[in-house]
């Protein structure tokens, strides 16, 4: 949980919008948690990704989506971070797709 807290802090400090943590551990084997956030423009998405890469609290296994910076996925293995441009987040609506996943309250 400390890793999640540190990631959320990094995102908050860079003004990520609408940060949500979902516990998906009982629903799938792909990861234990999703962290979802958004940014209002591509430059902000890039800034969030750059900050996560620079200050990451754990080893990153893979990053996908840096070609367009519309939806970037940062894979930590047990935690998957989704950084969305706000239009993509609205379109894909992962929170609705994973409606059965409980939200985790993170106090920062």
N, C-alpha and C positions, 0 to 999 in steps of 0.2 A: 504493500500500500504506500510505502514511502516513495517508491519510484513514481507512482501516479501523482502523489502530492507534489513532487518536484517538477514533473512535466507540467502540471496545471499551473504552478507558480510561474514557470518560464513563459507559458502562454499568456497568463494574466499580465505579467510585466510588459509584454509586447502588445497589449491591448487586443488580444483575441476576443472574439465576440461569442456569446452564448455557449460557453464551455459546458459540455455534458459528459458524464462518465457513466457508462452502462456496464453492469455485471452480466457478462454473457457466458459465464463459466458453466452454467447448468443447461445451456441451450446448444452449445457447439464445442467442438474440440479445437477450433482454429486459434482461440485465444481465451483468456479469462476476462479481459476488459477491453472495451472500446472507449477511447477518448475522442470526442467530436467537438470541433470548434469551427468558426468561420471568420472570414475577413471580407471587407467591403470591396477590395480590389486586388489585382494580381500582385502588385508590388507589396502589399501587406501580407499576402499568402507567402510570397518569397521571403520576406523579412522573418516571418514566424518559422519557416523551415530552416533558414540560416541560423536563427537563434537556437533552435532545437539541436541542430547538428553541432553547433559550437559548445553548448552547455549541457548536452544530454547527460542525464544522471545514470545511464546504463548503455551498454553496447547496442547499437542499432544494427539489426540484421539486414535490412533492406529498405530502400526508399523508392517509391514509384510515383510518377506524376510530375516530375520536375521539368518535363518538356513544355508543359503549358501552364503550370501553376494554377490550375482550376480546381483540382482535387488531388492532394498529395497524401499518400499513405506512408506512414513511418511504422515499420514493423520491429517491435522489440521481442517478438516471440509470444510472451504471455500478455502483452499489451499492444494494441494496434491503435495508433493515433491517426485520425482523419482530419486533415486541415482543408477546409472547403472555401472556395469563393462562394459568397452568399447565394448567388443564383444556382450554383450546382447543389448546394446543400438543400435548398428549397426543392429542387427538381428530384433529387435522389431520396431525400427524406429518410435517412437511415433510422432515425428514431421511430418512425412508423413501421419500418420493415422489421425492427427488433423490439416491437411493442411489449413483448413478454419479458424483456430484460429489465430488471429493476435498476432504477437510477441510484447512483452512489453519491451521497452528499459529501462534498469536499470543502472544508473550511480552510481558507487561505489567509 
